[in-house]
Amino acid sequence: MSASACVAYIGLRFEVAPDEIEALENQKDNRQASARSAGLTSYWANFGGDAERYLLLIGTQIGILGPENASSVQLLDQNLTAILSDVSAKLEAAGIMGSVSLHLEWLKDA
Protein backbone atom coordinates (compact mmCIF):
# COMPACT_ATOMS: atom_id res chain seq x y z
CA MET A 1 0.00 0.00 0.00
CA SER A 2 1.34 3.42 -0.89
CA ALA A 3 0.67 6.72 0.81
CA SER A 4 -1.28 9.62 -0.64
CA ALA A 5 0.73 12.24 -2.52
CA CYS A 6 0.43 15.45 -4.50
CA VAL A 7 1.87 15.28 -8.01
CA ALA A 8 3.09 18.65 -9.32
CA TYR A 9 3.63 19.07 -13.06
CA ILE A 10 4.08 21.92 -15.48
CA GLY A 11 2.56 21.08 -18.84
CA LEU A 12 -0.69 19.63 -20.07
CA ARG A 13 -3.29 17.41 -18.43
CA PHE A 14 -5.46 14.95 -20.31
CA GLU A 15 -8.44 12.93 -19.11
CA VAL A 16 -7.80 9.29 -20.00
CA ALA A 17 -10.57 7.19 -21.51
CA PRO A 18 -10.86 3.53 -20.46
CA ASP A 19 -9.77 2.35 -23.93
CA GLU A 20 -6.51 4.35 -23.62
CA ILE A 21 -5.27 2.69 -20.42
CA GLU A 22 -3.63 -0.34 -22.06
CA ALA A 23 -1.54 1.86 -24.38
CA LEU A 24 -0.43 3.95 -21.39
CA GLU A 25 0.46 0.82 -19.39
CA ASN A 26 2.60 -0.39 -22.30
CA GLN A 27 4.07 3.11 -22.88
CA LYS A 28 2.68 3.05 -26.41
CA ASP A 29 0.35 6.02 -26.12
CA ASN A 30 1.09 8.51 -28.92
CA ARG A 31 1.19 11.42 -26.46
CA GLN A 32 3.75 9.60 -24.29
CA ALA A 33 5.91 8.78 -27.32
CA SER A 34 5.76 12.35 -28.64
CA ALA A 35 6.61 13.72 -25.19
CA ARG A 36 9.61 11.39 -24.83
CA SER A 37 10.96 12.26 -28.27
CA ALA A 38 10.67 15.98 -27.42
CA GLY A 39 12.55 15.55 -24.12
CA LEU A 40 9.48 15.78 -21.88
CA THR A 41 8.21 13.39 -19.25
CA SER A 42 4.77 11.98 -18.59
CA TYR A 43 2.95 10.69 -15.55
CA TRP A 44 -0.37 8.92 -15.48
CA ALA A 45 -2.42 7.37 -12.72
CA ASN A 46 -5.86 6.91 -11.27
CA PHE A 47 -6.36 10.18 -9.40
CA GLY A 48 -9.97 9.36 -8.54
CA GLY A 49 -9.45 6.48 -6.12
CA ASP A 50 -12.53 4.27 -6.10
CA ALA A 51 -14.23 6.62 -8.59
CA GLU A 52 -11.48 5.88 -11.18
CA ARG A 53 -10.41 9.13 -12.77
CA TYR A 54 -7.32 8.50 -14.87
CA LEU A 55 -5.20 11.46 -15.92
CA LEU A 56 -2.12 11.83 -18.09
CA LEU A 57 0.28 14.67 -17.33
CA ILE A 58 2.85 15.68 -19.96
CA GLY A 59 5.63 18.20 -19.45
CA THR A 60 8.08 18.56 -16.58
CA GLN A 61 7.56 16.99 -13.18
CA ILE A 62 8.12 19.58 -10.47
CA GLY A 63 7.79 17.11 -7.64
CA ILE A 64 5.76 14.53 -5.82
CA LEU A 65 4.96 15.59 -2.29
CA GLY A 66 3.89 13.23 0.45
CA PRO A 67 4.98 11.02 3.33
CA GLU A 68 6.83 8.61 1.01
CA ASN A 69 8.14 11.36 -1.28
CA ALA A 70 9.50 14.90 -0.98
CA SER A 71 8.30 17.14 1.82
CA SER A 72 8.73 20.36 -0.19
CA VAL A 73 9.63 21.79 -3.57
CA GLN A 74 10.87 25.28 -4.37
CA LEU A 75 11.10 27.04 -7.72
CA LEU A 76 12.64 30.47 -8.03
CA ASP A 77 10.90 32.86 -10.41
CA GLN A 78 13.59 32.61 -13.10
CA ASN A 79 13.48 28.78 -12.92
CA LEU A 80 9.71 28.77 -13.24
CA THR A 81 9.83 31.11 -16.24
CA ALA A 82 12.50 28.97 -17.91
CA ILE A 83 10.54 25.75 -17.32
CA LEU A 84 7.32 27.26 -18.71
CA SER A 85 9.13 28.46 -21.82
CA ASP A 86 11.00 25.17 -22.32
CA VAL A 87 7.89 23.01 -21.88
CA SER A 88 5.86 25.21 -24.23
CA ALA A 89 8.52 25.02 -26.94
CA LYS A 90 8.93 21.25 -26.61
CA LEU A 91 5.18 20.60 -26.66
CA GLU A 92 4.83 22.72 -29.79
CA ALA A 93 7.74 20.89 -31.45
CA ALA A 94 6.09 17.57 -30.55
CA GLY A 95 2.78 18.72 -32.03
CA ILE A 96 0.97 18.47 -28.69
CA MET A 97 -1.28 21.50 -28.40
CA GLY A 98 -2.74 23.12 -25.31
CA SER A 99 -2.20 25.81 -22.70
CA VAL A 100 0.73 25.02 -20.44
CA SER A 101 -0.27 25.18 -16.78
CA LEU A 102 0.86 24.21 -13.32
CA HIS A 103 -1.03 21.07 -12.31
CA LEU A 104 -1.32 19.90 -8.70
CA GLU A 105 -3.11 16.56 -8.55
CA TRP A 106 -3.96 14.67 -5.39
CA LEU A 107 -3.15 10.96 -5.65
CA LYS A 108 -5.13 9.06 -3.04
CA ASP A 109 -3.34 6.16 -1.36
CA ALA A 110 -3.83 2.81 -3.02
URJORA-V465704 format. One record per helix or strand. SS is the DSSP state (A for helix, B for strand). FROM is the first residue (numbers start at 1). LEN is the number of residues. If there is no record, write none. Layout:
ss/from/len
SS/FROM/LEN
SS/FROM/LEN
This chain:
ss/from/len
B/5/11
A/18/8
A/30/8
B/41/6
A/49/3
B/54/13
B/70/1
A/77/18
B/101/7
